[in-house]
Amino acid sequence: MKKIFFLFFTVAGLTGLTAAQNSDDYKKAEFFVGYSNGQIEKSDKSRNGVNVSGVYNFTRYLGVKGDFSATYATERFTLPGFAVSSSPPFTATFRTDRNDRALYNVLGGIQIKDNAGSGRFKPFAHALFGVGINRSKNRDFQCTPTVNCPSFFAVGSATSKGFAAALGGGLDIRITKKIQFRVIQVDYNPVRTFSQINNNVRIGAGIVF
């Protein structure tokens, strides 16, 4: 987490050093679409999905940003040596499909970036805050030795909403006057759902229009 904060304030400081060169010739808005990878705390499997965002730049260096990401995972869980009331110990397994285990971020905030039409390398930093939505659904319970699994487990979906943020930044490379390639974006992504905070990391790449 300290590294992400250091990255944010370092990039912010570097762009601020050239503020005196500000002019009216800068990109007024940008739209990003790309791949998103979520490294979820307390999970040994990352989630893959998409990240989109839009920025309106009211100065050459500062803009207001809206951001949405959705990441998914398929996982199988095993509970060995499980026992309920008078039943003998058994091993239970169940799975979650891609759309059953999902994390959504709906965020907004500010972005710092040199949006001038010149220059090839475009580092940026952002601070975004909003809502995280965590959805989980378990299915296909199997037990060994054979018992009636559904009688012990609630088969259904659970969804929780809570505070979320994305603090970080990355690097864009200008390809043409209107298109940039986002080489890397790295965010510290805390999400509070199901009464706990997960200190996640969100990584992405894609195209900026």
NORUR-V971058 format. One record per residue. N is the residue number from 1. SS is DSSP state (hx for helix, st for strand, lp for the rest). PSI is psi as a letter, one per 20 degrees, with the letter a starting at -180 (NA if undefined). NEAR is the number of other C-alpha atoms within 10 Angstrom. Layout:
# NORUR-V971058
N/SS/PSI/NEAR ; N/SS/PSI/NEAR
This chain:
# NORUR-V971058
1/lp/g/15 ; 2/hx/h/8 ; 3/hx/h/9 ; 4/hx/g/19 ; 5/hx/g/16 ; 6/hx/g/12 ; 7/hx/g/20 ; 8/hx/g/21 ; 9/hx/h/15 ; 10/hx/g/14 ; 11/hx/g/20 ; 12/hx/g/21 ; 13/hx/h/12 ; 14/hx/g/14 ; 15/hx/h/19 ; 16/hx/h/15 ; 17/lp/h/9 ; 18/lp/j/11 ; 19/hx/h/13 ; 20/hx/i/7 ; 21/hx/j/7 ; 22/lp/q/14 ; 23/lp/r/10 ; 24/lp/i/9 ; 25/lp/n/12 ; 26/st/r/17 ; 27/lp/o/18 ; 28/lp/h/15 ; 29/st/q/15 ; 30/st/q/18 ; 31/st/p/16 ; 32/st/p/19 ; 33/st/p/19 ; 34/st/a/17 ; 35/st/q/17 ; 36/st/p/23 ; 37/st/p/21 ; 38/st/o/24 ; 39/st/o/20 ; 40/lp/p/19 ; 41/lp/q/15 ; 42/lp/k/9 ; 43/lp/p/10 ; 44/lp/j/8 ; 45/lp/p/13 ; 46/lp/r/16 ; 47/st/q/20 ; 48/st/q/22 ; 49/st/b/18 ; 50/st/q/19 ; 51/st/p/23 ; 52/st/q/18 ; 53/st/q/18 ; 54/st/q/19 ; 55/st/p/20 ; 56/st/o/17 ; 57/st/o/22 ; 58/lp/i/13 ; 59/lp/r/19 ; 60/lp/h/21 ; 61/lp/i/21 ; 62/st/p/20 ; 63/st/r/21 ; 64/st/p/18 ; 65/st/p/22 ; 66/st/p/19 ; 67/st/p/20 ; 68/st/p/18 ; 69/st/q/22 ; 70/st/p/22 ; 71/st/q/24 ; 72/st/r/22 ; 73/st/q/18 ; 74/st/p/16 ; 75/st/q/15 ; 76/st/p/12 ; 77/st/q/12 ; 78/st/p/14 ; 79/st/n/12 ; 80/st/q/13 ; 81/st/k/11 ; 82/st/q/13 ; 83/lp/q/14 ; 84/lp/p/9 ; 85/lp/d/6 ; 86/lp/j/6 ; 87/lp/q/9 ; 88/lp/q/11 ; 89/lp/q/14 ; 90/st/r/17 ; 91/st/p/16 ; 92/st/p/22 ; 93/st/q/16 ; 94/st/r/18 ; 95/st/r/18 ; 96/st/p/18 ; 97/st/r/16 ; 98/st/g/16 ; 99/st/i/14 ; 100/st/h/20 ; 101/st/n/22 ; 102/st/q/22 ; 103/st/p/25 ; 104/st/q/21 ; 105/st/p/25 ; 106/st/o/20 ; 107/st/r/21 ; 108/st/q/22 ; 109/st/b/18 ; 110/st/q/18 ; 111/st/p/23 ; 112/st/p/25 ; 113/st/q/25 ; 114/lp/o/25 ; 115/lp/j/23 ; 116/st/q/16 ; 117/lp/i/14 ; 118/lp/r/12 ; 119/lp/p/10 ; 120/lp/g/13 ; 121/st/p/14 ; 122/st/n/19 ; 123/st/q/21 ; 124/st/r/24 ; 125/st/q/25 ; 126/st/q/24 ; 127/st/o/21 ; 128/st/q/21 ; 129/st/q/20 ; 130/st/c/18 ; 131/st/p/19 ; 132/st/p/25 ; 133/st/o/20 ; 134/st/p/22 ; 135/st/p/19 ; 136/st/p/17 ; 137/st/p/18 ; 138/lp/q/20 ; 139/st/r/18 ; 140/st/l/12 ; 141/st/p/17 ; 142/st/p/17 ; 143/st/q/18 ; 144/st/p/13 ; 145/lp/r/11 ; 146/lp/p/10 ; 147/lp/r/15 ; 148/lp/n/11 ; 149/hx/g/18 ; 150/hx/h/13 ; 151/hx/i/8 ; 152/lp/h/12 ; 153/lp/q/13 ; 154/lp/o/11 ; 155/lp/o/15 ; 156/lp/a/9 ; 157/st/q/12 ; 158/st/p/13 ; 159/st/p/14 ; 160/st/p/14 ; 161/st/q/18 ; 162/st/a/17 ; 163/st/q/17 ; 164/st/q/23 ; 165/st/r/23 ; 166/st/o/26 ; 167/st/o/22 ; 168/st/b/28 ; 169/st/a/27 ; 170/st/b/21 ; 171/st/p/20 ; 172/st/q/23 ; 173/st/p/17 ; 174/st/p/18 ; 175/lp/g/12 ; 176/lp/a/11 ; 177/lp/h/11 ; 178/lp/i/11 ; 179/lp/p/16 ; 180/st/q/21 ; 181/st/p/20 ; 182/st/o/21 ; 183/st/g/13 ; 184/st/q/14 ; 185/st/p/19 ; 186/st/p/21 ; 187/st/p/26 ; 188/st/p/22 ; 189/st/m/26 ; 190/st/p/22 ; 191/st/p/27 ; 192/st/o/20 ; 193/st/q/19 ; 194/lp/k/15 ; 195/lp/k/9 ; 196/st/q/9 ; 197/st/p/14 ; 198/st/p/17 ; 199/st/n/16 ; 200/st/r/19 ; 201/st/p/21 ; 202/st/p/24 ; 203/st/p/20 ; 204/st/r/21 ; 205/st/q/22 ; 206/st/b/19 ; 207/st/p/17 ; 208/st/p/21 ; 209/lp/NA/14
